[in-house]
């Protein structure tokens, strides 16, 4: 494990769509924010330790950004996908993961409403994908967020699409081959017949 500032740790994130940051249900998002603020507002408390313990075994990352757009906390089992340890991102700018996260934070602050976005990228050549829910902290320019590691589903979908492309290519090649064969049989002085196992003509 290492920090995001490590030069040997290439992390990049890209948008999944042109309009990747979308509004989400406020009740769900604000319930999470209220809970996280209450727990994280008392550093070292039993509540914080309990939250960190739960998050450490789940494919999630809990993170917060201050007014200067820097991480103030970042922990959870989902960080293993990124090769990071808990809180090594503290003090780092949100742009360490590209402009998409920064765009989401700015939109959440400007509209004072929760938004979600999907980000894909890679760490040391290994692909990853996270669904991110970003919520505003009331009466401030700070945000709380939770990210869910959806990499396994993403990789599976990519593999299925790759197999589908191969199957389509094979089917097209077979159709082309059949068309060429039929053309040859039509133009050439030959006859073609197919026999069943009992030698009857099909």
C-alpha positions in Angstrom: 0.0 0.0 0.0 1.1 3.5 -0.6 0.0 7.1 -0.9 -1.5 8.9 -3.9 1.6 11.2 -4.1 3.8 8.2 -4.7 5.3 8.8 -8.2 5.1 5.0 -8.9 1.4 5.0 -8.3 -0.3 6.1 -11.6 -4.0 6.8 -10.8 -6.3 8.1 -13.5 -10.1 8.5 -13.7 -12.3 9.1 -16.7 -16.0 9.9 -17.1 -18.3 7.2 -18.2 -20.6 9.6 -20.1 -20.7 13.2 -21.3 -23.1 14.1 -18.5 -21.7 11.8 -15.8 -22.7 13.7 -12.7 -26.4 13.2 -12.0 -28.8 14.4 -9.2 -29.9 11.7 -6.8 -32.6 11.1 -4.2 -31.9 13.6 -1.4 -33.4 11.6 1.5 -31.0 8.7 1.1 -28.0 11.0 0.6 -28.7 13.3 3.4 -29.4 10.4 5.8 -25.9 9.2 5.1 -24.4 12.7 5.4 -26.1 13.3 8.8 -24.8 10.0 10.1 -21.3 10.4 8.8 -21.1 14.0 10.1 -22.2 12.9 13.6 -19.7 10.1 13.7 -16.8 11.8 12.1 -17.4 15.0 14.1 -16.0 13.3 17.1 -12.6 12.0 16.1 -11.4 9.0 18.1 -14.9 8.3 19.4 -16.4 4.8 19.6 -18.8 5.7 16.8 -15.9 6.6 14.5 -14.0 3.5 15.3 -17.1 1.4 14.7 -17.7 3.1 11.3 -14.1 2.6 10.3 -14.3 -1.1 11.4 -17.4 -1.7 9.3 -16.1 0.2 6.3 -12.8 -1.7 6.4 -14.5 -4.9 5.4 -16.8 -3.5 2.8 -16.0 -2.5 -0.8 -16.6 1.2 -0.1 -14.7 4.4 0.6 -16.0 7.1 2.9 -14.4 10.5 2.2 -14.8 14.2 2.9 -13.6 17.3 1.2 -13.1 20.7 2.8 -13.6 24.3 1.5 -10.1 24.1 -0.2 -11.2 21.0 -2.1 -8.8 18.8 -0.2 -9.5 15.4 1.5 -10.0 15.6 5.3 -10.8 11.9 5.7 -10.7 8.9 3.4 -11.1 5.3 4.6 -12.7 2.0 3.7 -12.0 -1.4 2.2 -12.6 -0.1 -1.3 -9.2 1.7 -1.2 -7.5 -1.6 -1.6 -8.6 -1.6 -5.2 -6.6 1.7 -5.6 -3.6 0.5 -3.7 -4.1 3.0 -0.9 -4.2 2.9 2.9 -6.7 4.7 5.1 -6.3 8.5 5.3 -3.2 8.7 3.1 -5.2 11.1 0.8 -5.8 13.5 3.7 -4.4 16.9 2.5 -4.4 15.9 -1.1 -6.6 17.8 -3.6 -9.7 16.1 -5.1 -8.1 16.5 -8.5 -5.7 13.7 -7.7 -8.4 11.5 -9.3 -8.9 13.8 -12.3 -11.4 16.5 -13.0 -14.5 14.4 -12.7 -14.5 14.3 -9.0 -13.8 18.0 -8.8 -16.7 18.7 -11.1 -19.0 16.7 -8.9 -17.9 18.5 -5.8 -18.4 21.9 -7.4 -21.9 21.0 -8.7 -22.9 19.6 -5.3 -21.8 22.8 -3.5 -23.3 25.1 -6.1 -26.7 23.4 -6.2 -26.7 22.4 -2.5 -28.0 19.0 -3.4 -26.5 15.5 -3.6 -25.2 14.1 -6.9 -23.8 10.8 -8.1 -21.3 9.8 -10.7 -19.6 6.7 -12.1 -15.9 6.9 -12.6 -13.6 4.3 -14.2 -9.8 4.3 -14.3 -6.8 2.2 -13.6 -4.1 1.7 -11.0 -0.8 0.2 -12.1 -2.6 -1.0 -15.2 -5.4 -2.7 -13.3 -8.9 -1.4 -14.2 -11.4 -0.1 -11.6 -14.8 1.4 -11.4 -16.6 3.2 -8.5 -20.1 4.6 -8.1 -19.8 7.8 -6.1 -22.5 9.6 -4.0 -21.5 13.1 -3.0 -23.6 15.2 -0.6 -23.3 18.7 0.7 -22.6 19.5 4.3 -25.3 21.9 5.4 -24.3 25.6 5.8 -20.8 25.1 4.5 -18.9 24.5 1.3 -17.8 21.1 2.4 -19.0 17.7 1.1 -19.3 14.1 2.4 -19.2 11.2 0.0 -19.3 7.4 -0.2 -17.9 5.4 -3.1 -18.9 1.8 -3.9 -16.4 -0.4 -5.7 -18.3 -1.9 -8.7 -15.1 -3.1 -10.5 -16.1 -6.8 -10.6 -19.4 -6.0 -12.4 -17.6 -3.6 -14.7 -14.9 -6.1 -15.7 -17.5 -8.9 -16.2 -19.5 -6.6 -18.4 -16.4 -5.6 -20.4 -15.5 -9.3 -20.9 -19.0 -10.2 -22.0 -19.0 -7.3 -24.5 -15.6 -8.5 -25.8 -17.0 -12.1 -26.3 -20.1 -10.6 -27.9 -17.9 -8.7 -30.4 -15.9 -11.9 -31.2 -19.1 -13.8 -31.7 -20.5 -11.1 -34.0 -17.2 -11.1 -36.0 -17.3 -14.9 -36.4 -21.0 -14.9 -37.5 -20.2 -12.2 -40.1 -17.2 -14.2 -41.3 -19.3 -17.4 -41.6 -22.0 -15.5 -43.5 -19.4 -14.0 -45.9 -17.9 -17.5 -46.4 -21.3 -19.0 -47.1 -22.1 -16.3 -49.7 -18.8 -16.8 -51.4 -19.4 -20.6 -51.5 -22.9 -20.2 -52.9 -21.6 -17.8 -55.5 -18.9 -20.4 -56.5 -21.5 -23.2 -56.7 -23.7 -21.1 -58.8 -21.1 -20.0 -61.3 -18.9 -23.2 -61.4 -19.9 -26.4 -63.3 -20.3 -28.4 -60.1 -23.2 -30.0 -58.1 -23.5 -30.1 -54.4 -25.6 -32.6 -52.4 -25.9 -33.6 -48.7 -26.6 -37.1 -47.5 -28.2 -38.2 -44.3 -26.6 -41.0 -42.2 -28.9 -43.5 -43.9 -27.5 -42.3 -47.3 -30.8 -40.6 -48.2 -30.5 -37.3 -50.0 -31.3 -34.2 -47.9 
